[in-house]
Structure formats: C-alpha cells, structure tokens
Amino acid sequence: MNSVYYFCGDDEFLISFEYKKLLSRLKTEDIDIRIFDMTDIDFADLNNAVISFPFMSDYNTVVLKDFKLDKAVKDEKNRLISIISDIPDTTVFIIIDTSKIKSDEHFKYADFIDAIKQNGEIIECNAKSDKQIAGILIGGAKKRGKLLSEKNAALIIELVGNDLLTLQNEIDKLCAYCEKEIKEDDIRLVVVKTVTADVFELGSNIVKKKTDSVYKGLNNLLYLRTDEKLILGTLIAFFADIYRLCLVDNPSELDNKFNYKNARRQLYYKNEFVGVYSKKQFQSIFEYLQKADRELKRSPVPASVTLTTLVANLLNVR
C-alpha cells in the first residue's frame, strides 16, 4: 500500500466510489480510522493521528476531507507537505480534494503535488464521456449475465442522464427485469426518464407529426409541473440540433464547432430528421419558438396556453 492517496477531479460520485473501494481494500477496523475535516482542522491533532500505530488493523487510516488545494493558504500546504513527507509504514493517509482541480492545473501547486507523488498516489476522478459510460453499463450488465448492446446502452444514457449512481440503479432494475438481453422495449418500460429526455421525445413526435403523442406528452409534462422555460429551452435545443445537422456532411463536424463532444446532446443526433424541413420551414419554426420565448418572459398569457399554441404551430409547419 502507498502511504498517501490523494483523490481529486470533478466527479464527486467517482471520488466517493474510489475512496470506499480503497477503504474496503485496507480492511481497517473502525477503531483505527480517524477522519478530519479541513473546515475545522487542527494540524497538531492530524499529525498525532498520522504517527499513531494501529490497534487492531494492519494499517492506521487517516482521512482528510473537504480539502481544497486552490483555497489552501501557504502555511496549510506546508504543514501538509511536512506530514506527508514523514508518514510511518503502518499509516495510510487519504486526502479528498473537493476543489475539482484537474491534473492539467497541478503545475500551479508543484511543491504540494510533488510531495504527494514522492510518497503516494494521485487518483484523478473526472466525469466520463458518454462512450465510456456506455462501456461501464455494458460491463455491468455482462457481470449480471445480461446482454446489452452499445445502441441500447446509449439509449439508457439518453433517457436517464449520465449520473453514474442513477445509471447504476437503472441497470440493477433492468437486469432484474430482463431474462437474457436488455432490449429497447424493456428500457423504455422500466427506466425513469429525465425531463430533458421527455422533452426531446416531445420534439421527435412533433417532427413525426404524431399529434396524439405530442399533446399527451406535453400534458404530462405540465401535469408534473415541469418548468415551462425548461420545456421551451429544450425544444429550442432540439430543433437547433436538427438545423445544424442539415448544414454538415458528417455529425462529427458539430462536435468541435459547437462543443458537443462531451455533451449528452450528441446522443440526440437524429439523422432521420435531416431533410424533413426546408430552409423556409426552419425559419417558421424558429419564429414560433422565438414568439413563445417572448410570451413566457413578458406576456400575461398562461404558460400552458403558450406551449400548447407553440406545439400546434410546430405540428402545422408544412
């Protein structure tokens, strides 16, 4: 085991997951775990805990939570460097950095980072791309004896979002529900969709002229008291994506130009919609969306009426 483990990055769930995984590897009894919080730290107590010997475990585990490297003053960093540089072999010192600093910024704090590297390990936990998350879902399903295709893994992310804890719960439900393979119909039946997914489905039905499904979807969103501005904003994003798709030969061209590469919206690329609307029809669509936006912000007209009128106008674009 290393003497020091420094957890950092922008994904709090992954940090928590990796931290708990490390604790399980250490197998430290509760009596040999000391937890400190940087918001109320006494460095003398922290140092005494670090140099203590374990009572009933192989390792004495000391945890410093809520450390923020970018906020720590010079004296605090120097005291930690001093502690890190003289840790007994029987102690594991864990630092959890909640500042969300990434490794490409570590050069600003070279003295502290070098001390960590010389005595332990840096574990960077950053948010994963949708492709990486899909791989995690496929692997998780496989461990439970279920088959999940890349396409359906992407569908789960599209409907649920990219929060790993939520996705883990949904995969657990799907694996319990399905016999051998997790199919599209199973996913649409079992998972709890995000509001964004519901609104994008509403937009999809508008393009496909599925009138009954459109009004049913809108009424459901309004019944659930979904923020009307969120509904409109997501519809604008939906139609903007389709318009942009019409301007390029390959959807990947949008990744860099509009910073879609790591955004979940790339999952909503609907090539089937390319060519549905002419340039003149897109002009009408964005005029209707702009009018609805003005009404929501300034008009006394009820928001539900504004949105109902909007979808009616969008359905009638010919």
CORZIRA-V254267 format. One record per helix or strand of 3 or more residues. SS is the DSSP state (hx for helix, st for strand). FROM is the first residue (numbers start at 1). LEN is the number of residues. If there is no record, write none. Layout:
[[SS:FROM:LEN] [SS:FROM:LEN]]
This chain:
[[st:4:5] [hx:12:15] [hx:30:3] [st:33:5] [hx:38:3] [hx:43:9] [st:60:8] [hx:74:11] [st:91:7] [hx:103:17] [st:120:5] [hx:130:14] [hx:150:11] [hx:164:14] [hx:184:7] [hx:195:13] [hx:211:13] [hx:228:19] [hx:253:5] [hx:264:5] [hx:271:3] [hx:279:20] [hx:303:13]]
